[in-house]
Amino acid sequence: MSTPQPRPEHPRPQFFRPAWINLNGWWTYRFDFGLSGIAQGWQHSTAFEQQILIPFAPESQLSGVAYRDFIPAIFYHRVIAIPQEWSGSRILLHFGAVDQIATIYIDGTEISRHYGGSASFTVDLTESVRPGAEHHLVVQAVDDVRSGLYGGGKQCPDYHSRGCHYTRTTGIWQTVWLEKAALRGLKSCRIIPDLDNGAFSFAPVFHAAEPGDLLQIEVWAGDKLAASGQMHPSPGATISLPLAVLQSWSPESPFLYDIRFRVIDASGAEIDYVESYAGLRQITISGDRILLNHQPLYQRLVLDQGFYPDGLWTAPSDTALKQDIELSLAAGFNGARLHQKVFEERFHYWADRLGYLTWGEFASWGLKLANPEAQLNFLQEWSEVVARDANHPSIITWSPLNESYSPDSRYLRGVFPDQEALAGYRRFIRRIYNLTKQIDCTRPVNDSSGYLHVRTDLWTVHCYRNNAEKLMQ
């Protein structure tokens, strides 16, 4: 089938390397209703019978499948060609998101497994593929929105959509791409804005390092070099670079600095290059006020659930992501609570560019929060989400849970049989709060948006009244 490649834009503007290959397009697939695909050897497939348009989920119209019943598992296949010029490099396979449990096979051999349907993940293929050759990539996605072990957000646990529960998303639902990186290249870099000291701090992580390697960092304000520095890639080492050009980020002036990372070996040769950006801004709480860059911030936020009629959890285009923000701004809002969904990085990119404030949330609905396995799954995936998105200036609050439990004592007795079980839940919420602060101490944490709070920086109340006089009572 011939069609323009969907979602052709680079999916990660905050960590861009020039050498990459977008794998979106037509793949082959097979549903595994009996959960017997592995026993039947489907991981060794060289093609399945039917076609699906990636990155759209099989429930969506844009996928070309539009199958709306429950899908316990799905297998995907496509051939990947590794360029000969990638020889001697690290070869990375990226998945924006796969709901829920993804197992990756190359030529029938299991390479990696990822748990959770919202977080991005990367598979290192360096030892599993050969530059100049083609390989069979098979992805198995197992999904059970009814299990309560993983968050499904507003995916409906019933066949028909109802209330504020909508059509499910199974399997691959964000861009898949290959990337060439250096064997001793940059793996990630936390960029921390330091408004009061007029600087950015950098905490890089490397795939590997050798004595004599250097990380060089340049910070640009338009065509002006605002800061530069270098450091050896020592584990845990950080560097702070004072800015010669100071301009803060705000909704009124969403200024972004361009950042260039270069890894230089002992001979002075450049072995890795990454482009990024950052905004200089600060979010603090003073009394009962939230301050942006020391000024009181009034937030008029829309509740964005991130569903699309034709793509479900997947936006049909990059333009659609941008237009969502532009429409909200035109309606008089200055931001959004990103509700029961982990939004893709391109959305955050446009929010950064357009000065759109957001609260980052997780797809926590459906989780059996009193279940220890569900708690472990949540903590692991939430940590991946926060680490991925912590550099975006537009995200000003973390809100991991939404309406986790009502304060109504009768409802709580139905979930927690005794005070010990309730105490266990409260320990879990404290773990969420502490973990979020350990990964990112620069933003307030709203433990649960509405209802039962345990440990939180913000006290949020959900009051669903459409009468102004009653609302003020």
C-alpha atoms as one frame of an Amber mdcrd trajectory, in Angstrom:
protein
   0.000   0.000   0.000   1.339   3.412  -0.964   0.689   6.382   1.313   2.693
   9.348   2.583   4.692   8.511   5.676   2.649   9.443   8.759   4.200  11.581
  11.464   7.487  12.139   9.576   8.836  14.826  11.950  11.617  14.052  14.416
   9.845  12.897  17.599  12.383  14.242  20.106  13.379  17.878  19.348  15.073
  18.259  22.726  17.592  15.540  21.889  18.234  15.631  18.145  20.923  13.804
  16.204  21.132  14.303  12.436  21.461  10.584  11.595  18.079   8.960  12.163
  15.506   6.903  10.251  11.751   7.174  10.797  10.168   3.699  10.793   6.567
   4.877  10.626   4.554   3.486   7.731   3.049   0.178   6.717   4.022  -2.805
   8.879   2.438  -6.259   8.885   0.602  -7.557  11.936  -1.368 -10.445  13.429
  -3.700 -10.438  16.421  -2.921 -13.019  19.098  -6.290 -13.624  20.715  -5.183
 -16.894  22.295  -1.904 -15.525  23.702  -0.199 -18.393  21.919   1.917 -16.505
  19.397   5.234 -17.226  21.101   4.399 -20.932  21.371   3.621 -20.885  17.648
   6.911 -19.167  16.848   5.539 -15.865  15.581   8.624 -14.075  16.889  10.491
 -15.693  13.967   8.100 -14.236  11.398   9.329 -12.698   8.156   5.897 -11.123
   7.482   2.312 -11.368   8.672  -0.805 -11.445   6.498  -2.343  -8.043   7.243
  -1.048  -4.484   7.162  -1.251  -1.681   9.710  -0.141   1.944   9.472   2.285
   2.777  12.290   2.230   4.752  14.612  -1.541   4.364  14.881  -3.142   1.793
  17.177  -5.235  -0.967  15.581  -8.403   0.432  17.178  -7.991   3.715  15.272
  -9.293   4.550  11.829  -5.925   5.940  10.761  -4.257   2.554  11.307  -6.293
   1.064   8.464  -7.593  -1.610  10.857 -10.213   0.020  13.140 -10.778  -3.116
  15.226 -12.730  -2.037  18.309 -12.994  -5.198  20.429 -10.430  -6.192  23.061
  -7.005  -7.216  21.774  -5.081  -9.269  24.358  -1.925  -9.255  22.214  -0.677
  -8.183  18.802   2.467  -9.024  16.830   4.070  -6.567  14.401   6.729  -7.136
  11.769   8.822  -5.036   9.444  12.227  -5.263   7.807  14.788  -2.723   8.999
  17.799  -1.823   6.867  20.880  -0.604   8.727  22.953   1.838   6.633  26.481
   0.679   5.879  27.803   4.086   6.990  26.554   3.353  10.511  29.340   0.830
  10.952  31.325   1.393  14.147  28.464   3.364  15.732  25.896   2.668  18.400
  22.566   1.756  16.782  19.495   2.657  18.813  15.866   1.672  18.251  13.388
   4.075  19.881   9.707   3.596  20.686   7.618   6.614  21.639   5.189   4.310
  23.444   3.772   0.785  23.214   0.740  -0.193  25.287   1.341  -2.191  27.554
   4.101  -4.835  27.615   6.417  -4.736  24.583   8.891  -7.472  23.703  11.354
  -6.746  20.901  12.806  -9.460  18.662  15.504  -9.198  16.005  15.626 -12.158
  13.611  13.681 -14.217  16.147  15.890 -13.440  19.145  14.462 -11.513  22.096
  16.460  -8.318  22.580  14.482  -6.315  25.100  11.236  -6.023  27.028   9.475
  -2.907  28.322   6.612  -2.685  30.801   4.037   0.082  30.696   2.068   1.714
  27.910   2.890   5.408  28.377   6.656   5.816  28.736   9.150   5.983  25.882
  11.950   3.423  25.740  15.099   2.665  23.765  16.611  -0.636  22.647  20.342
  -0.839  21.920  20.709  -2.912  18.742  24.460  -2.493  18.340  25.296  -6.130
  19.078  22.194  -7.509  17.335  22.314  -5.994  13.837  24.889  -5.570  11.090
  25.399  -2.324   9.142  24.722  -2.868   5.460  22.279  -5.697   6.199  18.527
  -6.113   6.619  16.943  -7.634   9.696  13.482  -8.787  10.726  12.047  -6.678
  13.537   9.132  -8.245  15.429   7.316  -6.506  18.256   4.907  -8.319  20.544
   2.548  -6.105  22.551   0.466  -7.633  25.351  -2.324  -5.423  26.635  -4.977
  -5.952  29.311  -6.627  -2.733  30.370  -8.826  -4.703  32.806  -5.943  -6.205
  34.786  -5.443  -3.129  36.951  -1.680  -3.680  36.892  -0.964  -0.822  34.478
  -2.636   2.532  34.002  -5.048   2.787  31.103  -6.201   6.343  31.627  -9.546
   6.908  29.952  -9.412   3.746  27.874 -12.727   2.017  28.468 -12.690  -1.346
  30.309 -16.037  -2.188  28.663 -16.745  -2.944  25.016 -18.732   0.264  24.444
 -17.405   3.677  25.371 -19.248   5.256  28.273 -19.158   8.498  30.217 -15.567
   9.720  30.126 -14.104   6.354  29.095 -13.295   6.029  25.425 -11.964   3.647
  22.782  -8.888   1.661  23.829  -5.336   1.948  22.470  -3.352  -1.257  22.008
   0.265  -1.726  20.961   2.406   0.818  19.132   0.893   4.291  19.310   3.841
   6.657  18.882   6.680   7.017  16.408   9.284   4.268  16.032  12.724   5.297
  14.790  16.361   4.264  14.416  19.225   6.500  15.453  22.964   6.448  14.939
  24.946   7.500  18.017  28.567   7.262  19.059  29.655   4.221  21.033  30.818
   6.710  23.681  28.047   9.178  22.968  25.696  11.177  25.135  22.829   9.075
  26.496  20.867  11.896  28.116  21.377  15.227  29.847  19.267  16.837  32.525
  19.184  20.604  31.976  18.275  22.543  35.121  17.400  26.237  34.812  18.900
  28.419  37.532  17.084  31.728  37.197  18.418  33.365  40.358  22.030  32.745
  39.388  21.499  33.341  35.668  22.777  29.921  34.625  21.956  26.442  33.392
  23.230  23.347  35.158  23.892  20.195  33.148  23.903  16.605  34.448  24.950
  14.388  31.508  24.814  10.583  31.258  26.978   8.750  28.721  26.683   5.385
  26.997  30.365   4.852  27.752  33.513   6.926  28.253  37.289   6.711  28.042
  40.013   8.832  29.647  40.539  12.000  27.644  36.943  12.302  26.420  35.335
  15.735  26.813  31.783  17.002  26.654  31.655  20.485  25.153  28.487  22.529
  25.696  27.419  25.709  23.912  24.346  27.734  24.846  23.081  30.117  22.173
  20.634  33.015  22.489  19.697  33.425  18.857  22.980  34.173  17.059  24.805
  35.125  20.284  26.911  32.661  22.254  25.493  32.962  25.767  27.656  30.356
  27.514  30.136  27.591  26.835  32.088  25.067  28.857  33.429  21.557  28.938
  33.730  18.663  31.336  35.058  15.137  31.499  32.323  12.483  31.464  32.742
  11.356  35.063  29.796   9.455  36.575  27.527  11.864  38.452  29.529  14.955
  37.444  27.650  18.180  36.664  28.568  21.590  35.314  26.974  25.023  35.729
  27.326  27.614  32.966  26.556  31.297  33.750  24.724  33.049  30.930  26.074
  36.210  29.312  22.640  36.818  27.751  19.743  36.626  30.208  16.180  36.158
  28.991  13.578  34.262  30.963  10.843  31.969  29.637   7.199  32.848  30.283
   3.837  32.570  28.497   4.199  36.186  27.407   7.742  35.630  26.123   8.550
  31.936  25.573  12.232  32.453  24.850  14.293  29.306  24.312  18.059  28.925
  24.284  19.564  26.587  21.695  22.047  24.096  23.117  24.710  22.092  21.320
  26.498  19.117  22.843  29.694  17.699  21.379  31.666  14.728  22.667  35.359
  15.078  21.793  37.867  12.243  22.112  41.466  12.503  23.338  42.717  13.299
  19.822  40.341  16.267  19.522  37.984  14.559  17.059  34.230  15.075  17.420
  32.612  11.682  17.986  29.058  12.719  18.951  26.807  15.724  18.333  23.374
  16.469  19.839  21.139  19.531  19.562  18.755  20.586  22.328  17.082  23.639
  23.830  15.982  24.937  27.233  14.033  27.723  28.868  15.224  29.804  31.828
  12.362  29.893  34.274  11.518  29.107  37.883   8.374  27.742  39.545   8.040
  28.285  43.309   5.332  28.378  45.967   5.027  31.269  48.389   2.244  30.887
  50.914  -0.896  30.197  48.919   0.536  31.475  45.644   2.373  29.854  42.767
   5.110  32.093  41.391   6.621  32.027  37.916   9.955  33.835  37.882   9.040
  35.370  41.274   5.762  36.797  39.944   2.284  35.537  40.938   0.957  33.201
  38.279  -2.745  32.975  37.522  -3.454  29.729  35.730  -6.471  29.384  33.490
  -6.133  25.784  32.389  -8.180  23.630  30.083  -8.474  19.892  30.787  -6.869
  18.208  27.773  -7.609  14.481  27.441  -5.597  14.058  24.254  -8.040  11.885
  22.276  -8.484  12.284  18.520 -11.518  11.019  16.548  -9.397   9.261  13.947
  -6.159   8.547  15.840  -7.390   7.994  19.428  -4.291   8.511  21.643  -2.182
   9.374  18.582  -2.451  12.802  16.978  -2.967  12.514  13.216  -0.221  15.045
  12.544   2.284  17.355  14.172   0.109  20.234  12.987  -2.807  18.826  15.003
  -0.715  18.940  18.172   0.191  22.568  17.546  -3.391  23.504  16.685  -4.678
  22.053  19.951  -2.520  24.552  21.804  -3.325  27.437  19.479  -7.078  26.839
  19.845  -6.776  26.767  23.626  -4.790  30.010  23.634  -7.316  31.644  21.316
 -10.109  30.656  23.719  -8.382  32.531  26.546  -6.571  29.723  28.347  -2.876
  29.900  29.162  -2.294  26.207  29.676  -3.688  22.760  30.312  -3.756  19.946
  32.773  -2.743  17.047  30.554  -5.360  14.656  31.772  -4.992  10.883  32.209
  -2.430  10.527  29.458   1.307  10.977  29.014   1.541  13.330  26.063   4.138
  12.792  23.369   7.272  14.917  23.281   6.177  16.846  20.188   3.268  18.268
  22.183   5.651  19.509  24.866   7.873  20.939  22.149   5.025  23.080  20.833
   4.010  24.058  24.376   7.587  25.205  24.972   7.596  27.198  21.735   4.187
  28.773  22.225   4.438  29.560  25.945   1.726  27.123  27.026   1.733  26.041
  30.686   1.034  22.379  31.473   0.649  19.974  34.354   2.148  16.574  33.566
  -0.079  13.682  34.599  -0.050   9.905  34.315  -2.719   7.585  32.883  -3.479
   6.292  36.375  -7.139   5.351  35.984  -7.676   1.628  36.057  -4.730   0.964
  38.369  -5.497  -1.135  41.425  -3.582   1.212  43.660  -3.790  -1.091  46.672
  -2.108  -3.891  44.693   1.669  -4.135  45.378   2.485  -5.214  41.798   0.471
  -2.317  40.374   2.310   0.042  42.719   5.710  -1.209  41.540   4.673  -0.907
  37.885   3.468   2.635  38.478   6.619   3.766  40.267   8.844   2.382  37.513
   6.939   3.916  34.634   6.255   7.243  36.340   9.982   7.630  36.995  10.637
   7.096  33.272   8.033   9.714  32.352   9.393  12.370  34.720  12.989  11.740
  33.608  12.014  12.005  29.939  10.087  15.266  30.229  11.884  17.125  33.032
  13.720  19.479  30.636  10.540  21.016  29.183   9.996  24.537  30.581   6.272
  24.453  29.786   5.652  21.699  32.367   5.250  23.527  35.680   3.650  20.849
  37.896   3.750  17.063  38.250   0.367  15.512  39.025   0.879  11.727  39.007
  -2.634  10.658  40.069  -6.120  11.937  39.345  -9.054  11.493  41.729  -7.306
   8.429  43.118  -9.940   7.903  45.784 -12.924   9.812  47.042 -12.820  10.966
  50.666 -16.250   9.338  51.113 -15.647   6.789  53.876 -18.098   4.267  52.420
 -16.172   4.210  49.132 -12.831   3.867  50.934 -14.138   0.851  52.867 -14.848
  -0.810  49.526 -11.211  -0.418  48.474  -9.335  -0.717  51.749 -10.751  -3.409
  54.039  -9.016  -2.016  57.135  -6.865   0.804  58.432  -3.683  -1.151  57.705
  -4.544  -1.318  54.007  -5.309   2.407  53.974  -1.992   3.093  55.715  -0.244
   1.060  53.005  -1.845   3.231  50.347  -0.670   6.360  52.117   2.892   5.000
  52.205   2.613   4.440  48.464   1.594   8.051  47.840   4.524   9.269  49.925
   6.810   7.107  47.782   5.404   8.723  44.651   5.961  12.195  46.062   9.500
  11.443  47.243  10.474   9.679  44.013   9.216  12.578  41.904  11.157  15.074
  44.010  14.317  12.953  43.775  14.128  12.957  39.974  13.043  16.591  39.674
  13.138  18.962  42.638  12.395  22.048  40.512   8.611  21.706  40.271   5.735
  21.355  42.734   4.082  17.935  43.007   0.326  17.543  43.258   0.053  14.001
  44.624  -3.503  13.457  43.400  -5.604  15.950  41.534  -8.724  16.133  43.661
 -10.054  14.063  46.549  -7.673  12.182  48.852  -4.355  13.982  49.503  -1.514
  12.413  51.472   1.636  14.426  50.766   1.435  17.268  48.297   2.729  20.734
  47.454  -0.682  21.779  46.113  -4.106  21.206  47.627  -6.456  20.684  44.687
 -10.217  20.318  44.959 -12.588  19.103  42.241 -15.859  20.923  42.634 -18.250
  20.070  39.816 -20.859  22.798  40.100 -22.219  24.894  37.259 -23.845  27.475
  39.508 -21.561  30.393  40.416 -23.374  31.171  43.682 -23.127  27.578  44.927
 -19.526  27.390  43.818 -18.641  30.322  46.096 -20.338  28.798  49.139
